[in-house]
């Protein structure tokens, strides 16, 4: 498989390669030069697997800000 380098030194990872390596949006790639060759390893963001684990309510931002201000006032009295 081939890909072309653009004038901005960007290239597209072929779909077959992305699928085989499990590369998705916002994954990082590690580039290593070995004996005149480039080796590319995907660096997966494993922390994203925890997305949605913490449940939060709608909250009241104005009340939260006021509570933080009140706590700060009490701290310095």
LINHU-V440483 format. One record per residue. N is the residue number from 1. RES is the residue in one small letter. PSI is psi in whole degrees, 0 to 359 (NA if undefined). Layout:
BEGIN
N_RES_PSI / N_RES_PSI
END
This chain:
BEGIN
1_x_144 / 2_x_153 / 3_x_157 / 4_x_144 / 5_x_129 / 6_x_177 / 7_x_340 / 8_x_13 / 9_x_36 / 10_x_157 / 11_x_164 / 12_x_134 / 13_x_123 / 14_x_146 / 15_x_317 / 16_x_322 / 17_x_315 / 18_x_314 / 19_x_318 / 20_x_324 / 21_x_355 / 22_x_33 / 23_x_132 / 24_x_178 / 25_x_138 / 26_x_3 / 27_x_148 / 28_x_157 / 29_x_136 / 30_x_125 / 31_x_126 / 32_x_132 / 33_x_121 / 34_x_114 / 35_x_48 / 36_x_7 / 37_x_155 / 38_x_130 / 39_x_127 / 40_x_127 / 41_x_135 / 42_x_142 / 43_x_103 / 44_x_141 / 45_x_87 / 46_x_338 / 47_x_338 / 48_x_344 / 49_x_344 / 50_x_1 / 51_x_131 / 52_x_0 / 53_x_329 / 54_x_121 / 55_x_133 / 56_x_152 / 57_x_182 / 58_x_328 / 59_x_170 / 60_x_97 / 61_x_317 / 62_x_317 / 63_x_322 / 64_x_318 / 65_x_316 / 66_x_320 / 67_x_320 / 68_x_320 / 69_x_316 / 70_x_318 / 71_x_324 / 72_x_321 / 73_x_316 / 74_x_326 / 75_x_325 / 76_x_14 / 77_x_NA
END
